[in-house]
Amino acid sequence: MGQAAKRPAMSDDAVTPEPPGRPRARAPRGFIERRADELAAERRILEAVSRVYESYGFEALETGAFEYADALGKFLPDADRPNEGVFALRDDDEEWMALRYDLTAPLARFVAQNWDGLPKPFRRYAYGKVWRNEKPGPGRWREFVQCDADTVGSARPEADAEIIAMAVAGFAAAGLPRESYVLKINNRKLLNGLLTAAGVETEGQKLAVLRAVDKLDRLGPDGVKLLLGAGRKDESGAFTRGAELQGDAIDAVLAFVSAGQGGRAATLDRLANVIGGSAEGDEGLAELSRINAGLTAFGVGADQALFDPSVVRGLEYYTGAVFEAELLGETTDEGGGGGRYDDLVARFTGERVPATGFSFGVSRLAAALTASGHAEAADLRGPVVVIAFDDAHMADYFGVAAELRASGLAAEVYLGGSGMRAQMKYADKRLSPAAVIMGGDEIAAGTVTVKDLDLGRQLAAGVTDNKAWRGERPGQVTAPRAELVETVRAIVERAR
């Protein structure tokens, strides 16, 4: 071994440096931290929706969290570092990679890369975290979970109808009541046909119309009318330039977006009168008509899925039908969305491949279930806790826990350094159904004491006299050691 380097001698007036400052404990903005109850609720939703997808014949697919940045397409800026909208880094081969923005772009890349070996149409579902490098705010997170189902390779409107029917079935399987949401459907071709007939040709003007219509719920028809025309000045005096449509075109757009009244067939009739026979509009009407027939065959009523021409969000991205699930409650929110995107795979292959899909907003759906009182958080229970009295008997405690686990019961030995009272509080915080007590007397006698913590909580809520509480010893059973599993199982099953 080489000779150790010598430390330099310290002078008498040397000052010992201050220790570095401790980091402040804080979570990055826009990232969620969740404990067991929230994770369990999310897991139930994912499992329920996945079962629905599989029942329709969709296969599971998992892709990596990172994609090459150029595969994410429209989310990248014109900059040297592609980190607007996505979280990106340069790999050791000098190529930019980014955390996936959604689950659709990875699917398009996967399909383009493996198309020859895939069944066609390719029907897959996927779930996982996605990341967006955006300014966080109320309801806007930088990390969240999506659950998607997509059909790639079918241009049939019936494929859109199937996706919508699966979304409806997914909401039901997750436990969301029918009156708690509505799934709205539109078709980009309808508005395109209307605007073409009105003389709108530039993409900028079309986008201005979409943005104006998207504000219908907030501004009402009068406010949207101003934005479709010259523009609108808000209460602060700020002016928003309008789409510069003329009077007849403005009236036609307002008539179009207000046509979504009543059943799906009635809406189609009103839309046919508004569109005025444009080729692209008629194509969109024909697609919606076939979607309506498909939904009727699937048993999806107008109270579950309706045609709403005012749905325009995402129309600059989707190529045909578009779907938006609105959660209803004190405040409305999106519970998911999707549509037909026939151009995405073509970015890789140059050939148009039809595709349609729907994505659940899992976190928002879990919040909606909680708000509506339909979350199943009560099912979440902690393990049976084995109280540790004496270090000398730890082998006995571990043996009890192992026996319980072998019988299918979750169990743990308390490994803190506190006494009996603190251990019981620990078990209570864990929502444990039972605590196993084995002191020296029980071990010598070959017995075990099991405390029914759920019964104890119920009785404690009505006990006002401590003496009575001590005298009743609620929910405590002493049994032979050989009857441990049977005794604990009886208590746990009563708690369910």
C-alpha positions in Angstrom: 0.0 0.0 0.0 1.2 3.5 -0.7 2.2 5.9 2.0 -0.7 7.9 3.5 -0.7 11.5 2.7 0.2 13.7 5.7 -2.2 16.3 6.9 -0.9 19.9 6.9 -0.1 21.2 10.3 -2.7 23.6 11.8 -1.5 27.0 13.1 -2.5 28.0 16.6 -4.9 30.7 15.2 -6.7 28.3 12.8 -10.4 28.5 13.0 -12.5 25.4 12.9 -14.9 25.8 10.0 -18.7 25.9 10.7 -20.5 22.6 9.8 -22.4 23.0 6.5 -26.0 24.1 6.9 -28.7 21.4 7.0 -30.9 21.1 4.0 -34.5 22.3 4.6 -36.9 19.4 4.4 -39.3 20.3 1.5 -40.9 18.5 -1.4 -40.5 19.9 -4.9 -43.5 21.9 -6.0 -46.1 20.1 -8.1 -45.2 16.6 -6.9 -47.7 14.6 -4.8 -46.8 12.5 -1.7 -49.4 10.0 -0.7 -49.8 7.5 2.1 -51.3 4.1 2.2 -55.0 5.1 2.1 -54.6 7.3 -1.0 -52.4 4.7 -2.7 -54.9 1.9 -2.0 -57.7 4.0 -3.5 -55.7 4.7 -6.6 -54.7 1.0 -6.9 -58.3 -0.1 -6.7 -59.2 2.3 -9.5 -56.4 1.0 -11.7 -57.3 -2.6 -11.0 -61.0 -2.1 -11.7 -60.4 -0.2 -14.9 -57.7 -2.7 -16.1 -60.2 -5.5 -15.6 -62.7 -3.6 -17.9 -60.0 -3.1 -20.6 -59.1 -6.8 -20.5 -62.7 -7.8 -20.7 -62.8 -6.0 -24.0 -59.8 -7.8 -25.3 -57.1 -5.1 -24.7 -53.6 -6.3 -23.8 -51.4 -4.6 -21.3 -48.3 -2.7 -22.4 -45.6 -1.0 -20.4 -43.0 1.4 -21.8 -40.2 3.2 -20.1 -40.5 6.5 -18.3 -38.0 8.1 -20.7 -38.4 8.6 -24.4 -36.0 10.3 -26.8 -37.1 13.9 -26.8 -37.8 14.1 -30.5 -40.4 11.4 -30.1 -42.5 13.8 -28.0 -43.0 16.1 -30.9 -45.2 19.1 -30.3 -44.3 19.4 -26.7 -40.7 20.5 -27.5 -39.7 24.1 -28.0 -37.3 25.6 -30.5 -34.5 25.8 -28.0 -31.1 24.3 -27.5 -32.4 22.5 -24.3 -35.8 20.9 -24.7 -37.0 21.4 -21.2 -40.1 23.4 -21.7 -43.2 21.2 -21.1 -41.0 18.2 -20.4 -38.2 17.2 -18.0 -35.2 16.5 -20.2 -31.6 15.5 -20.0 -28.8 14.7 -22.4 -27.7 11.0 -22.3 -24.1 9.9 -22.6 -24.6 9.5 -26.4 -25.4 13.2 -26.6 -29.1 12.5 -27.4 -31.8 14.3 -25.4 -34.2 12.1 -23.4 -37.3 13.3 -21.6 -39.7 11.9 -19.1 -42.8 11.0 -20.9 -45.5 13.7 -21.1 -48.3 11.2 -21.6 -48.8 7.6 -22.5 -49.9 8.2 -26.1 -46.5 9.4 -27.6 -44.7 6.3 -26.3 -47.5 4.2 -27.8 -47.0 5.8 -31.2 -43.3 5.3 -31.0 -43.8 1.6 -30.0 -46.2 1.0 -32.8 -44.0 2.5 -35.4 -41.0 0.5 -34.1 -42.9 -2.8 -33.9 -45.7 -2.5 -36.5 -44.8 -5.5 -38.6 -45.0 -7.9 -35.6 -48.1 -6.5 -34.0 -51.7 -7.8 -34.5 -53.7 -5.3 -36.4 -55.6 -3.4 -35.1 -53.4 -3.2 -32.0 -55.4 -2.8 -28.9 -53.5 -2.0 -25.7 -54.0 -0.4 -22.3 -51.4 1.1 -20.1 -51.1 3.0 -16.8 -48.3 4.8 -15.1 -46.9 8.1 -14.1 -46.4 11.0 -16.5 -44.5 14.2 -16.0 -45.0 17.8 -17.2 -42.6 20.6 -16.7 -45.3 23.2 -16.2 -46.0 25.8 -13.5 -47.8 24.0 -10.7 -51.0 25.3 -9.2 -54.4 24.2 -7.8 -55.3 21.0 -9.6 -52.2 21.2 -11.8 -49.4 18.7 -10.9 -46.1 18.0 -12.5 -46.4 14.3 -11.8 -49.6 12.3 -12.0 -51.0 8.9 -13.0 -52.8 8.2 -16.3 -54.6 5.0 -17.4 -55.1 4.7 -21.2 -56.7 2.4 -23.7 -56.1 2.8 -27.4 -56.9 1.1 -30.6 -54.3 1.6 -33.4 -55.1 0.5 -36.9 -58.8 0.9 -37.2 -60.5 3.8 -38.9 -64.0 2.6 -38.1 -66.1 5.0 -36.0 -67.2 1.9 -34.1 -63.7 1.8 -32.6 -64.4 5.2 -31.2 -67.8 4.0 -29.8 -66.0 1.0 -28.2 -63.5 3.3 -26.5 -66.3 5.5 -25.1 -68.2 2.5 -23.9 -65.1 1.2 -22.1 -64.7 4.6 -20.5 -68.3 4.5 -19.2 -67.7 0.9 -17.9 -64.5 2.0 -16.3 -66.2 4.8 -14.4 -68.8 2.3 -13.2 -66.2 -0.3 -12.2 -64.2 2.3 -10.3 -67.4 3.1 -8.2 -68.3 6.5 -9.6 -72.1 7.0 -9.6 -73.7 7.7 -13.0 -74.9 11.1 -11.8 -71.4 12.1 -10.9 -70.0 12.5 -14.4 -71.0 13.1 -18.0 -69.0 12.0 -21.1 -69.2 14.6 -23.9 -68.4 13.8 -27.6 -67.7 16.1 -30.5 -66.0 15.8 -33.9 -63.3 18.1 -35.2 -64.6 17.7 -38.8 -67.9 19.3 -37.9 -66.4 22.6 -36.9 -63.8 22.4 -39.7 -66.7 22.1 -42.2 -68.5 24.9 -40.6 -65.5 27.3 -40.7 -64.6 26.3 -44.2 -68.2 27.2 -45.3 -67.8 30.5 -43.4 -64.6 31.3 -45.3 -62.1 30.7 -42.5 -58.9 29.3 -44.0 -55.9 30.1 -41.8 -54.9 27.9 -38.9 -54.5 31.0 -36.7 -58.1 32.1 -37.2 -59.4 28.5 -36.6 -57.4 28.4 -33.4 -58.9 31.7 -32.3 -62.3 30.3 -32.9 -61.5 27.2 -30.8 -60.2 29.4 -27.9 -63.3 31.5 -28.0 -65.7 28.5 -27.9 -63.7 27.0 -25.1 -64.7 29.9 -22.9 -68.4 29.4 -23.4 -69.0 28.1 -19.9 -67.2 31.0 -18.3 -68.2 33.9 -20.5 -71.6 32.8 -21.9 -72.8 33.3 -25.5 -72.4 37.1 -25.3 -68.7 36.9 -24.3 -68.0 34.3 -26.9 -69.7 36.4 -29.6 -67.3 39.2 -28.9 -64.3 36.9 -29.1 -65.5 35.5 -32.4 -65.7 39.0 -33.7 -63.3 41.9 -33.1 -62.4 41.0 -29.6 -63.4 41.5 -25.9 -62.3 43.8 -23.1 -62.5 42.2 -19.7 -63.3 43.8 -16.3 -59.7 44.8 -15.8 -59.7 46.6 -19.1 -57.4 44.1 -20.8 -58.3 43.5 -24.4 -58.3 40.1 -26.1 -58.2 40.1 -29.9 -61.0 38.1 -31.5 -61.2 35.7 -34.4 -62.4 38.5 -36.7 -65.4 36.5 -38.0 -68.3 38.3 -39.7 -71.9 38.4 -38.5 -73.3 35.4 -40.3 -70.2 33.2 -39.5 -70.5 34.3 -35.8 -74.2 33.3 -35.7 -73.4 30.0 -37.3 -70.7 29.1 -34.8 -73.0 30.1 -31.9 -75.8 28.0 -33.3 -73.4 25.1 -33.7 -72.1 25.1 -30.2 -75.6 25.4 -28.7 -76.9 22.4 -30.7 -76.1 19.9 -28.0 -79.5 19.6 -26.4 -81.4 16.4 -25.6 -80.6 13.0 -27.0 -77.8 12.1 -29.4 -80.1 11.6 -32.4 -81.8 15.0 -31.8 -78.4 16.7 -31.6 -77.3 15.2 -34.9 -80.5 16.5 -36.6 -79.8 20.1 -35.3 -76.1 19.9 -36.3 -77.1 18.8 -39.8 -79.2 22.0 -40.2 -76.3 24.1 -39.0 -73.4 22.5 -41.0 -75.2 23.3 -44.2 -74.0 20.4 -46.4 -70.2 21.0 -46.3 -68.2 17.9 -47.3 -66.1 17.7 -44.2 -69.0 18.5 -42.0 -71.1 15.8 -43.5 -68.3 13.3 -43.0 -68.2 14.3 -39.3 -71.9 13.8 -39.0 -71.7 10.4 -40.6 -69.0 9.4 -38.1 -71.1 10.6 -35.2 -74.1 8.8 -36.5 -72.1 5.5 -36.5 -70.8 6.3 -33.1 -74.3 6.8 -31.9 -75.4 3.4 -33.3 -72.4 1.7 -31.7 -73.1 3.3 -28.3 -76.7 2.3 -28.5 -75.6 -1.3 -29.3 -73.3 -1.2 -26.3 -76.2 0.0 -24.1 -74.7 3.4 -23.4 -77.5 5.9 -22.9 -77.5 9.7 -23.5 -77.3 10.2 -19.7 -73.9 8.6 -19.8 -72.5 9.9 -23.2 -73.9 12.8 -25.2 -73.0 14.8 -28.2 -71.8 18.3 -27.3 -70.5 20.6 -30.1 -69.1 23.0 -27.5 -66.3 20.6 -26.6 -63.3 22.0 -28.4 -60.4 21.4 -26.1 -57.9 19.3 -28.0 -59.4 19.7 -31.4 -56.2 21.1 -32.7 -54.6 17.8 -31.7 -57.3 15.3 -32.6 -58.2 14.5 -36.2 -61.9 13.4 -35.7 -64.0 12.4 -32.7 -63.0 13.9 -29.4 -64.2 12.8 -25.9 -64.2 14.7 -22.6 -65.3 13.3 -19.3 -66.6 16.0 -16.9 -66.8 15.2 -13.2 -69.9 16.8 -11.7 -70.0 18.2 -8.2 -69.4 21.4 -6.3 -66.7 22.2 -8.8 -66.5 20.6 -12.3 -63.3 19.0 -13.3 -62.0 16.8 -16.1 -62.0 13.1 -15.3 -60.4 12.0 -18.5 -60.5 12.5 -22.2 -59.4 11.3 -25.6 -60.3 11.0 -29.2 -59.1 10.1 -32.7 -55.5 10.9 -33.6 -54.7 9.5 -37.0 -51.5 11.5 -37.5 -49.3 10.6 -34.6 -47.7 7.4 -35.8 -47.1 9.1 -39.2 -44.5 11.3 -37.5 -42.3 8.2 -37.4 -43.3 6.3 -40.6 -44.6 8.9 -42.9 -47.8 6.8 -43.3 -51.1 7.7 -41.7 -52.2 5.1 -39.2 -55.7 5.5 -37.7 -55.9 5.5 -33.9 -58.3 6.3 -31.1 -58.1 6.2 -27.3 -59.2 7.5 -23.9 -57.2 8.4 -20.8 -58.5 8.4 -17.3 -57.3 11.0 -14.9 -56.7 8.6 -12.0 -55.9 11.1 -9.3 -58.9 13.3 -10.1 -61.1 10.2 -10.3 -59.9 9.2 -6.8 -60.7 12.7 -5.5 -64.1 12.6 -7.1 -64.9 9.3 -5.4 -63.9 10.7 -2.1 -66.0 13.9 -2.6 -69.0 11.8 -3.5 -68.7 9.5 -0.5 -68.0 6.5 -2.7 -64.3 5.9 -1.8 -63.6 2.6 -0.1 -60.9 3.9 2.3 -62.6 2.0 5.1 -61.3 -1.3 3.7 -57.7 -0.2 4.4 -56.4 -1.9 7.6 -53.1 -2.2 9.3 -51.5 -5.5 10.4 -52.0 -7.4 13.6 -49.4 -6.0 16.0 -47.6 -8.4 18.3 -46.7 -6.5 21.5 -43.0 -6.8 22.6 -42.7 -6.9 26.4 -39.3 -8.4 26.9 -36.1 -8.6 24.8 -35.7 -12.1 26.1 -38.8 -13.3 24.4 -38.3 -11.7 21.0 -38.0 -15.1 19.4 -41.5 -16.0 20.7 -42.9 -12.8 19.3 -41.4 -13.3 15.9 -42.7 -16.9 15.9 -46.2 -15.6 16.5 -46.0 -13.1 13.7 -44.6 -15.7 11.3 -47.4 -18.1 12.2 -50.0 -15.4 11.5 -48.4 -14.5 8.2 -48.2 -18.1 7.1 -52.0 -18.3 7.7 -52.6 -15.3 5.4 -52.9 -12.6 8.1 -50.7 -9.5 8.0 -48.7 -9.2 11.2 -45.7 -7.4 12.6 -43.7 -7.3 15.9 -43.4 -3.9 17.5 -39.7 -2.9 17.1 -39.7 0.4 18.8 -38.4 1.1 22.3 -41.6 2.1 24.0 -43.7 0.5 26.7 -47.1 -1.2 26.6 -49.3 2.0 26.5 -47.3 3.5 23.6 -47.4 0.2 21.7 -51.1 0.1 21.9 -51.3 3.7 20.6 -49.0 2.6 17.8 -51.4 -0.3 16.9 -54.3 2.2 17.0 -52.6 4.6 14.6 -51.9 1.7 12.2 -55.6 0.9 12.2 -54.7 -2.6 13.4 -57.7 -4.9 13.9 -56.1 -6.7 16.8 -53.1 -6.7 19.1 -51.4 -9.9 20.4 -50.2 -9.8 24.0 -47.8 -12.4 25.3 -46.1 -11.4 28.6 -44.1 -13.7 30.8 -47.2 -15.1 32.5 -48.9 -16.0 29.1 -45.8 -17.6 27.8 -45.4 -19.7 31.0 -49.1 -20.7 30.9 -49.1 -21.5 27.2 -51.7 -18.9 26.4 -52.1 -15.8 24.3 -54.2 -12.7 24.9 -55.7 -11.0 21.8 -57.3 -7.5 22.0 -60.0 -6.6 19.5 -59.0 -3.1 18.8 -62.1 -2.3 16.6 -64.5 -3.3 19.4 -62.4 -1.4 21.8 -62.6 1.8 19.7 -66.4 1.4 19.5 -66.8 0.9 23.2 -64.4 3.7 24.0 -66.5 6.1 22.1 -69.4 5.6 24.6 -67.4 5.1 27.8 -67.2 8.1 30.1 -66.1 6.4 33.3 -62.5 5.1 33.4 -63.4 2.7 36.2 -66.1 1.1 34.0 -63.7 1.0 31.1 -61.1 -0.9 33.2 -63.7 -3.3 34.6 -65.3 -4.2 31.3 -61.9 -5.0 29.6 -63.7 -4.6 26.2 -62.8 -6.9 23.3 -60.0 -8.9 25.1 -59.8 -12.7 24.8 -57.3 -15.1 26.3 -57.0 -18.4 24.5 -54.6 -21.4 24.4 -51.4 -20.7 22.4 -52.4 -23.4 19.9 -55.6 -21.5 19.1 -53.7 -18.3 18.2 -54.6 -18.2 14.5 -58.2 -19.2 15.0 -58.7 -16.5 17.7 -57.1 -13.7 15.7 -58.8 -14.7 12.4 -62.2 -14.5 14.1 -61.5 -11.0 15.3 -60.1 -9.8 12.0 -63.0 -11.2 10.0 -65.5 -9.5 12.3 -63.7 -6.2 11.6 -64.3 -6.5 7.8 
